[in-house]
Amino acid sequence: MINPEWFKSSYSSNGGACVEVAANIPGAVPVRDSKDPEGPALTFTPAGFAAFVAGVKGGEFGAV
């Protein structure tokens, strides 16, 4: 089993509303709440996560 290597976006500030992503898991992209590192993680396929990121960048989910 590979242990996730978690990181926050370089756009993240220390405001506490951050997610962390692990990019070292082949075939999966785990995402978790940085405020609850022992809590659950959601796992996406790389294609699903890329589509989500593209949607965020394209304003598909409204203003942030």
PDB file with one MODEL, atoms N, CA, C and O in Angstrom:
MODEL        1
ATOM      1  N   MET A   1       0.840  -1.189   0.000  1.00  0.00           N
ATOM      2  CA  MET A   1       0.000   0.000   0.000  1.00  0.00           C
ATOM      3  C   MET A   1       0.885   1.252   0.000  1.00  0.00           C
ATOM      4  O   MET A   1       1.868   1.331   0.736  1.00  0.00           O
ATOM      5  N   ILE A   2       0.531   2.194  -0.808  1.00  0.00           N
ATOM      6  CA  ILE A   2       1.284   3.447  -0.906  1.00  0.00           C
ATOM      7  C   ILE A   2       0.645   4.481   0.016  1.00  0.00           C
ATOM      8  O   ILE A   2      -0.564   4.702  -0.034  1.00  0.00           O
ATOM      9  N   ASN A   3       1.453   5.107   0.849  1.00  0.00           N
ATOM     10  CA  ASN A   3       0.947   6.181   1.703  1.00  0.00           C
ATOM     11  C   ASN A   3       0.840   7.469   0.891  1.00  0.00           C
ATOM     12  O   ASN A   3       1.790   7.854   0.209  1.00  0.00           O
ATOM     13  N   PRO A   4      -0.317   8.140   0.960  1.00  0.00           N
ATOM     14  CA  PRO A   4      -0.477   9.396   0.223  1.00  0.00           C
ATOM     15  C   PRO A   4       0.492  10.463   0.712  1.00  0.00           C
ATOM     16  O   PRO A   4       0.730  10.603   1.912  1.00  0.00           O
ATOM     17  N   GLU A   5       1.040  11.204  -0.224  1.00  0.00           N
ATOM     18  CA  GLU A   5       1.879  12.364   0.091  1.00  0.00           C
ATOM     19  C   GLU A   5       1.015  13.595  -0.175  1.00  0.00           C
ATOM     20  O   GLU A   5       0.876  14.026  -1.320  1.00  0.00           O
ATOM     21  N   TRP A   6       0.442  14.154   0.875  1.00  0.00           N
ATOM     22  CA  TRP A   6      -0.535  15.234   0.778  1.00  0.00           C
ATOM     23  C   TRP A   6       0.127  16.581   0.552  1.00  0.00           C
ATOM     24  O   TRP A   6       1.205  16.847   1.083  1.00  0.00           O
ATOM     25  N   PHE A   7      -0.524  17.433  -0.240  1.00  0.00           N
ATOM     26  CA  PHE A   7      -0.064  18.806  -0.406  1.00  0.00           C
ATOM     27  C   PHE A   7      -1.248  19.718  -0.675  1.00  0.00           C
ATOM     28  O   PHE A   7      -2.288  19.283  -1.171  1.00  0.00           O
ATOM     29  N   LYS A   8      -1.075  20.989  -0.340  1.00  0.00           N
ATOM     30  CA  LYS A   8      -2.074  22.024  -0.612  1.00  0.00           C
ATOM     31  C   LYS A   8      -1.663  22.780  -1.865  1.00  0.00           C
ATOM     32  O   LYS A   8      -0.491  22.792  -2.244  1.00  0.00           O
ATOM     33  N   SER A   9      -2.625  23.398  -2.490  1.00  0.00           N
ATOM     34  CA  SER A   9      -2.359  24.220  -3.655  1.00  0.00           C
ATOM     35  C   SER A   9      -1.452  25.388  -3.284  1.00  0.00           C
ATOM     36  O   SER A   9      -1.498  25.885  -2.159  1.00  0.00           O
ATOM     37  N   SER A  10      -0.637  25.817  -4.226  1.00  0.00           N
ATOM     38  CA  SER A  10       0.191  26.996  -3.993  1.00  0.00           C
ATOM     39  C   SER A  10      -0.670  28.259  -3.896  1.00  0.00           C
ATOM     40  O   SER A  10      -0.201  29.295  -3.424  1.00  0.00           O
ATOM     41  N   TYR A  11      -1.929  28.176  -4.342  1.00  0.00           N
ATOM     42  CA  TYR A  11      -2.866  29.301  -4.232  1.00  0.00           C
ATOM     43  C   TYR A  11      -3.534  29.348  -2.870  1.00  0.00           C
ATOM     44  O   TYR A  11      -4.249  30.302  -2.565  1.00  0.00           O
ATOM     45  N   SER A  12      -3.314  28.337  -2.052  1.00  0.00           N
ATOM     46  CA  SER A  12      -3.951  28.231  -0.750  1.00  0.00           C
ATOM     47  C   SER A  12      -3.336  29.213   0.239  1.00  0.00           C
ATOM     48  O   SER A  12      -2.115  29.338   0.330  1.00  0.00           O
ATOM     49  N   SER A  13      -4.189  29.901   0.970  1.00  0.00           N
ATOM     50  CA  SER A  13      -3.685  30.745   2.058  1.00  0.00           C
ATOM     51  C   SER A  13      -3.916  29.990   3.358  1.00  0.00           C
ATOM     52  O   SER A  13      -4.463  28.887   3.343  1.00  0.00           O
ATOM     53  N   ASN A  14      -3.521  30.551   4.448  1.00  0.00           N
ATOM     54  CA  ASN A  14      -3.712  29.893   5.739  1.00  0.00           C
ATOM     55  C   ASN A  14      -5.060  30.234   6.358  1.00  0.00           C
ATOM     56  O   ASN A  14      -5.174  30.284   7.583  1.00  0.00           O
ATOM     57  N   GLY A  15      -6.078  30.470   5.546  1.00  0.00           N
ATOM     58  CA  GLY A  15      -7.410  30.796   6.048  1.00  0.00           C
ATOM     59  C   GLY A  15      -8.171  29.608   6.594  1.00  0.00           C
ATOM     60  O   GLY A  15      -9.220  29.785   7.215  1.00  0.00           O
ATOM     61  N   GLY A  16      -7.671  28.395   6.380  1.00  0.00           N
ATOM     62  CA  GLY A  16      -8.289  27.220   6.951  1.00  0.00           C
ATOM     63  C   GLY A  16      -9.296  26.516   6.048  1.00  0.00           C
ATOM     64  O   GLY A  16      -9.695  25.394   6.361  1.00  0.00           O
ATOM     65  N   ALA A  17      -9.717  27.113   4.961  1.00  0.00           N
ATOM     66  CA  ALA A  17     -10.692  26.484   4.072  1.00  0.00           C
ATOM     67  C   ALA A  17      -9.971  25.849   2.897  1.00  0.00           C
ATOM     68  O   ALA A  17     -10.160  26.266   1.755  1.00  0.00           O
ATOM     69  N   CYS A  18      -9.151  24.849   3.162  1.00  0.00           N
ATOM     70  CA  CYS A  18      -8.302  24.263   2.129  1.00  0.00           C
ATOM     71  C   CYS A  18      -8.585  22.775   1.975  1.00  0.00           C
ATOM     72  O   CYS A  18      -9.083  22.122   2.892  1.00  0.00           O
ATOM     73  N   VAL A  19      -8.263  22.265   0.822  1.00  0.00           N
ATOM     74  CA  VAL A  19      -8.241  20.830   0.610  1.00  0.00           C
ATOM     75  C   VAL A  19      -6.811  20.438   0.286  1.00  0.00           C
ATOM     76  O   VAL A  19      -6.011  21.249  -0.180  1.00  0.00           O
ATOM     77  N   GLU A  20      -6.515  19.187   0.542  1.00  0.00           N
ATOM     78  CA  GLU A  20      -5.208  18.643   0.212  1.00  0.00           C
ATOM     79  C   GLU A  20      -5.412  17.518  -0.797  1.00  0.00           C
ATOM     80  O   GLU A  20      -6.426  16.820  -0.769  1.00  0.00           O
ATOM     81  N   VAL A  21      -4.451  17.354  -1.676  1.00  0.00           N
ATOM     82  CA  VAL A  21      -4.500  16.343  -2.719  1.00  0.00           C
ATOM     83  C   VAL A  21      -3.229  15.510  -2.643  1.00  0.00           C
ATOM     84  O   VAL A  21      -2.160  16.025  -2.319  1.00  0.00           O
ATOM     85  N   ALA A  22      -3.349  14.236  -2.939  1.00  0.00           N
ATOM     86  CA  ALA A  22      -2.170  13.367  -3.035  1.00  0.00           C
ATOM     87  C   ALA A  22      -2.030  12.951  -4.491  1.00  0.00           C
ATOM     88  O   ALA A  22      -2.962  12.397  -5.073  1.00  0.00           O
ATOM     89  N   ALA A  23      -0.879  13.213  -5.076  1.00  0.00           N
ATOM     90  CA  ALA A  23      -0.662  12.910  -6.494  1.00  0.00           C
ATOM     91  C   ALA A  23       0.235  11.692  -6.702  1.00  0.00           C
ATOM     92  O   ALA A  23       0.629  11.405  -7.832  1.00  0.00           O
ATOM     93  N   ASN A  24       0.557  10.983  -5.644  1.00  0.00           N
ATOM     94  CA  ASN A  24       1.493   9.869  -5.772  1.00  0.00           C
ATOM     95  C   ASN A  24       0.814   8.497  -5.781  1.00  0.00           C
ATOM     96  O   ASN A  24       1.491   7.480  -5.634  1.00  0.00           O
ATOM     97  N   ILE A  25      -0.501   8.451  -5.950  1.00  0.00           N
ATOM     98  CA  ILE A  25      -1.227   7.181  -5.953  1.00  0.00           C
ATOM     99  C   ILE A  25      -1.601   6.849  -7.404  1.00  0.00           C
ATOM    100  O   ILE A  25      -2.435   7.540  -7.988  1.00  0.00           O
ATOM    101  N   PRO A  26      -1.016   5.830  -7.986  1.00  0.00           N
ATOM    102  CA  PRO A  26      -1.310   5.500  -9.381  1.00  0.00           C
ATOM    103  C   PRO A  26      -2.799   5.197  -9.593  1.00  0.00           C
ATOM    104  O   PRO A  26      -3.382   4.385  -8.875  1.00  0.00           O
ATOM    105  N   GLY A  27      -3.401   5.854 -10.579  1.00  0.00           N
ATOM    106  CA  GLY A  27      -4.788   5.602 -10.935  1.00  0.00           C
ATOM    107  C   GLY A  27      -5.826   6.219 -10.039  1.00  0.00           C
ATOM    108  O   GLY A  27      -7.018   5.962 -10.208  1.00  0.00           O
ATOM    109  N   ALA A  28      -5.398   7.043  -9.070  1.00  0.00           N
ATOM    110  CA  ALA A  28      -6.348   7.650  -8.130  1.00  0.00           C
ATOM    111  C   ALA A  28      -5.859   9.027  -7.701  1.00  0.00           C
ATOM    112  O   ALA A  28      -4.660   9.302  -7.681  1.00  0.00           O
ATOM    113  N   VAL A  29      -6.822   9.889  -7.356  1.00  0.00           N
ATOM    114  CA  VAL A  29      -6.491  11.211  -6.816  1.00  0.00           C
ATOM    115  C   VAL A  29      -7.286  11.389  -5.526  1.00  0.00           C
ATOM    116  O   VAL A  29      -8.446  11.798  -5.567  1.00  0.00           O
ATOM    117  N   PRO A  30      -6.672  11.086  -4.376  1.00  0.00           N
ATOM    118  CA  PRO A  30      -7.350  11.294  -3.103  1.00  0.00           C
ATOM    119  C   PRO A  30      -7.363  12.786  -2.735  1.00  0.00           C
ATOM    120  O   PRO A  30      -6.396  13.506  -2.984  1.00  0.00           O
ATOM    121  N   VAL A  31      -8.471  13.231  -2.141  1.00  0.00           N
ATOM    122  CA  VAL A  31      -8.654  14.623  -1.729  1.00  0.00           C
ATOM    123  C   VAL A  31      -9.213  14.602  -0.313  1.00  0.00           C
ATOM    124  O   VAL A  31     -10.108  13.814  -0.007  1.00  0.00           O
ATOM    125  N   ARG A  32      -8.680  15.481   0.566  1.00  0.00           N
ATOM    126  CA  ARG A  32      -9.189  15.529   1.946  1.00  0.00           C
ATOM    127  C   ARG A  32      -9.241  16.970   2.431  1.00  0.00           C
ATOM    128  O   ARG A  32      -8.656  17.868   1.827  1.00  0.00           O
ATOM    129  N   ASP A  33      -9.945  17.167   3.521  1.00  0.00           N
ATOM    130  CA  ASP A  33     -10.059  18.467   4.183  1.00  0.00           C
ATOM    131  C   ASP A  33      -8.803  18.684   5.023  1.00  0.00           C
ATOM    132  O   ASP A  33      -8.483  17.862   5.881  1.00  0.00           O
ATOM    133  N   SER A  34      -8.096  19.773   4.784  1.00  0.00           N
ATOM    134  CA  SER A  34      -6.851  20.013   5.511  1.00  0.00           C
ATOM    135  C   SER A  34      -7.072  20.232   7.002  1.00  0.00           C
ATOM    136  O   SER A  34      -6.150  20.048   7.797  1.00  0.00           O
ATOM    137  N   LYS A  35      -8.289  20.624   7.392  1.00  0.00           N
ATOM    138  CA  LYS A  35      -8.573  20.828   8.817  1.00  0.00           C
ATOM    139  C   LYS A  35      -8.796  19.510   9.552  1.00  0.00           C
ATOM    140  O   LYS A  35      -8.776  19.479  10.783  1.00  0.00           O
ATOM    141  N   ASP A  36      -9.008  18.420   8.810  1.00  0.00           N
ATOM    142  CA  ASP A  36      -9.292  17.112   9.407  1.00  0.00           C
ATOM    143  C   ASP A  36      -8.427  16.038   8.740  1.00  0.00           C
ATOM    144  O   ASP A  36      -8.949  15.168   8.043  1.00  0.00           O
ATOM    145  N   PRO A  37      -7.111  16.097   8.950  1.00  0.00           N
ATOM    146  CA  PRO A  37      -6.222  15.179   8.242  1.00  0.00           C
ATOM    147  C   PRO A  37      -6.434  13.702   8.588  1.00  0.00           C
ATOM    148  O   PRO A  37      -6.029  12.831   7.818  1.00  0.00           O
ATOM    149  N   GLU A  38      -7.051  13.409   9.711  1.00  0.00           N
ATOM    150  CA  GLU A  38      -7.331  12.018  10.076  1.00  0.00           C
ATOM    151  C   GLU A  38      -8.720  11.590   9.609  1.00  0.00           C
ATOM    152  O   GLU A  38      -9.101  10.430   9.769  1.00  0.00           O
ATOM    153  N   GLY A  39      -9.469  12.517   9.036  1.00  0.00           N
ATOM    154  CA  GLY A  39     -10.823  12.225   8.564  1.00  0.00           C
ATOM    155  C   GLY A  39     -10.811  11.525   7.224  1.00  0.00           C
ATOM    156  O   GLY A  39      -9.756  11.123   6.733  1.00  0.00           O
ATOM    157  N   PRO A  40     -11.979  11.381   6.634  1.00  0.00           N
ATOM    158  CA  PRO A  40     -12.085  10.654   5.363  1.00  0.00           C
ATOM    159  C   PRO A  40     -11.495  11.425   4.186  1.00  0.00           C
ATOM    160  O   PRO A  40     -11.357  12.648   4.221  1.00  0.00           O
ATOM    161  N   ALA A  41     -11.157  10.683   3.163  1.00  0.00           N
ATOM    162  CA  ALA A  41     -10.691  11.273   1.904  1.00  0.00           C
ATOM    163  C   ALA A  41     -11.617  10.784   0.794  1.00  0.00           C
ATOM    164  O   ALA A  41     -12.065   9.637   0.805  1.00  0.00           O
ATOM    165  N   LEU A  42     -11.894  11.655  -0.149  1.00  0.00           N
ATOM    166  CA  LEU A  42     -12.618  11.256  -1.352  1.00  0.00           C
ATOM    167  C   LEU A  42     -11.583  10.869  -2.392  1.00  0.00           C
ATOM    168  O   LEU A  42     -10.534  11.506  -2.488  1.00  0.00           O
ATOM    169  N   THR A  43     -11.860   9.838  -3.166  1.00  0.00           N
ATOM    170  CA  THR A  43     -10.912   9.402  -4.183  1.00  0.00           C
ATOM    171  C   THR A  43     -11.561   9.486  -5.558  1.00  0.00           C
ATOM    172  O   THR A  43     -12.642   8.942  -5.783  1.00  0.00           O
ATOM    173  N   PHE A  44     -10.894  10.167  -6.459  1.00  0.00           N
ATOM    174  CA  PHE A  44     -11.366  10.365  -7.823  1.00  0.00           C
ATOM    175  C   PHE A  44     -10.442   9.661  -8.796  1.00  0.00           C
ATOM    176  O   PHE A  44      -9.286   9.383  -8.475  1.00  0.00           O
ATOM    177  N   THR A  45     -10.949   9.372  -9.977  1.00  0.00           N
ATOM    178  CA  THR A  45     -10.058   8.929 -11.053  1.00  0.00           C
ATOM    179  C   THR A  45      -9.292  10.164 -11.519  1.00  0.00           C
ATOM    180  O   THR A  45      -9.775  11.283 -11.343  1.00  0.00           O
ATOM    181  N   PRO A  46      -8.125   9.991 -12.100  1.00  0.00           N
ATOM    182  CA  PRO A  46      -7.410  11.166 -12.626  1.00  0.00           C
ATOM    183  C   PRO A  46      -8.252  11.957 -13.637  1.00  0.00           C
ATOM    184  O   PRO A  46      -8.233  13.188 -13.621  1.00  0.00           O
ATOM    185  N   ALA A  47      -8.985  11.270 -14.509  1.00  0.00           N
ATOM    186  CA  ALA A  47      -9.819  11.971 -15.492  1.00  0.00           C
ATOM    187  C   ALA A  47     -10.954  12.736 -14.815  1.00  0.00           C
ATOM    188  O   ALA A  47     -11.270  13.857 -15.212  1.00  0.00           O
ATOM    189  N   GLY A  48     -11.561  12.140 -13.804  1.00  0.00           N
ATOM    190  CA  GLY A  48     -12.634  12.812 -13.072  1.00  0.00           C
ATOM    191  C   GLY A  48     -12.138  14.045 -12.345  1.00  0.00           C
ATOM    192  O   GLY A  48     -12.807  15.078 -12.336  1.00  0.00           O
ATOM    193  N   PHE A  49     -10.968  13.942 -11.736  1.00  0.00           N
ATOM    194  CA  PHE A  49     -10.413  15.095 -11.027  1.00  0.00           C
ATOM    195  C   PHE A  49     -10.018  16.196 -12.004  1.00  0.00           C
ATOM    196  O   PHE A  49     -10.229  17.378 -11.730  1.00  0.00           O
ATOM    197  N   ALA A  50      -9.442  15.810 -13.151  1.00  0.00           N
ATOM    198  CA  ALA A  50      -9.074  16.806 -14.165  1.00  0.00           C
ATOM    199  C   ALA A  50     -10.316  17.528 -14.684  1.00  0.00           C
ATOM    200  O   ALA A  50     -10.279  18.738 -14.909  1.00  0.00           O
ATOM    201  N   ALA A  51     -11.415  16.794 -14.876  1.00  0.00           N
ATOM    202  CA  ALA A  51     -12.662  17.421 -15.322  1.00  0.00           C
ATOM    203  C   ALA A  51     -13.198  18.383 -14.262  1.00  0.00           C
ATOM    204  O   ALA A  51     -13.698  19.456 -14.599  1.00  0.00           O
ATOM    205  N   PHE A  52     -13.099  18.012 -12.998  1.00  0.00           N
ATOM    206  CA  PHE A  52     -13.536  18.887 -11.910  1.00  0.00           C
ATOM    207  C   PHE A  52     -12.705  20.176 -11.887  1.00  0.00           C
ATOM    208  O   PHE A  52     -13.262  21.270 -11.799  1.00  0.00           O
ATOM    209  N   VAL A  53     -11.390  20.049 -11.965  1.00  0.00           N
ATOM    210  CA  VAL A  53     -10.507  21.225 -11.954  1.00  0.00           C
ATOM    211  C   VAL A  53     -10.807  22.125 -13.154  1.00  0.00           C
ATOM    212  O   VAL A  53     -10.851  23.348 -13.019  1.00  0.00           O
ATOM    213  N   ALA A  54     -11.014  21.524 -14.320  1.00  0.00           N
ATOM    214  CA  ALA A  54     -11.350  22.322 -15.510  1.00  0.00           C
ATOM    215  C   ALA A  54     -12.676  23.053 -15.311  1.00  0.00           C
ATOM    216  O   ALA A  54     -12.818  24.202 -15.729  1.00  0.00           O
ATOM    217  N   GLY A  55     -13.645  22.396 -14.676  1.00  0.00           N
ATOM    218  CA  GLY A  55     -14.925  23.038 -14.398  1.00  0.00           C
ATOM    219  C   GLY A  55     -14.780  24.208 -13.431  1.00  0.00           C
ATOM    220  O   GLY A  55     -15.407  25.250 -13.618  1.00  0.00           O
ATOM    221  N   VAL A  56     -13.966  24.042 -12.414  1.00  0.00           N
ATOM    222  CA  VAL A  56     -13.724  25.143 -11.462  1.00  0.00           C
ATOM    223  C   VAL A  56     -13.075  26.316 -12.178  1.00  0.00           C
ATOM    224  O   VAL A  56     -13.503  27.461 -12.031  1.00  0.00           O
ATOM    225  N   LYS A  57     -12.043  26.023 -12.950  1.00  0.00           N
ATOM    226  CA  LYS A  57     -11.347  27.095 -13.677  1.00  0.00           C
ATOM    227  C   LYS A  57     -12.267  27.789 -14.671  1.00  0.00           C
ATOM    228  O   LYS A  57     -12.122  28.985 -14.923  1.00  0.00           O
ATOM    229  N   GLY A  58     -13.218  27.040 -15.240  1.00  0.00           N
ATOM    230  CA  GLY A  58     -14.128  27.588 -16.234  1.00  0.00           C
ATOM    231  C   GLY A  58     -15.360  28.254 -15.637  1.00  0.00           C
ATOM    232  O   GLY A  58     -16.220  28.729 -16.378  1.00  0.00           O
ATOM    233  N   GLY A  59     -15.461  28.297 -14.312  1.00  0.00           N
ATOM    234  CA  GLY A  59     -16.585  28.948 -13.650  1.00  0.00           C
ATOM    235  C   GLY A  59     -17.866  28.123 -13.640  1.00  0.00           C
ATOM    236  O   GLY A  59     -18.946  28.657 -13.385  1.00  0.00           O
ATOM    237  N   GLU A  60     -17.758  26.869 -13.908  1.00  0.00           N
ATOM    238  CA  GLU A  60     -18.930  25.988 -13.976  1.00  0.00           C
ATOM    239  C   GLU A  60     -19.684  25.888 -12.652  1.00  0.00           C
ATOM    240  O   GLU A  60     -20.887  25.628 -12.647  1.00  0.00           O
ATOM    241  N   PHE A  61     -19.002  26.089 -11.546  1.00  0.00           N
ATOM    242  CA  PHE A  61     -19.605  25.916 -10.234  1.00  0.00           C
ATOM    243  C   PHE A  61     -19.898  27.244  -9.530  1.00  0.00           C
ATOM    244  O   PHE A  61     -20.144  27.259  -8.324  1.00  0.00           O
ATOM    245  N   GLY A  62     -19.876  28.321 -10.247  1.00  0.00           N
ATOM    246  CA  GLY A  62     -20.158  29.637  -9.672  1.00  0.00           C
ATOM    247  C   GLY A  62     -18.911  30.288  -9.105  1.00  0.00           C
ATOM    248  O   GLY A  62     -17.798  29.778  -9.228  1.00  0.00           O
ATOM    249  N   ALA A  63     -19.136  31.416  -8.488  1.00  0.00           N
ATOM    250  CA  ALA A  63     -18.021  32.192  -7.917  1.00  0.00           C
ATOM    251  C   ALA A  63     -17.509  31.500  -6.664  1.00  0.00           C
ATOM    252  O   ALA A  63     -18.259  30.839  -5.947  1.00  0.00           O
ATOM    253  N   VAL A  64     -16.237  31.664  -6.421  1.00  0.00           N
ATOM    254  CA  VAL A  64     -15.607  31.098  -5.221  1.00  0.00           C
ATOM    255  C   VAL A  64     -15.314  32.191  -4.238  1.00  0.00           C
ATOM    256  O   VAL A  64     -14.782  31.926  -3.160  1.00  0.00           O
TER     257      VAL A  64
ENDMDL
END
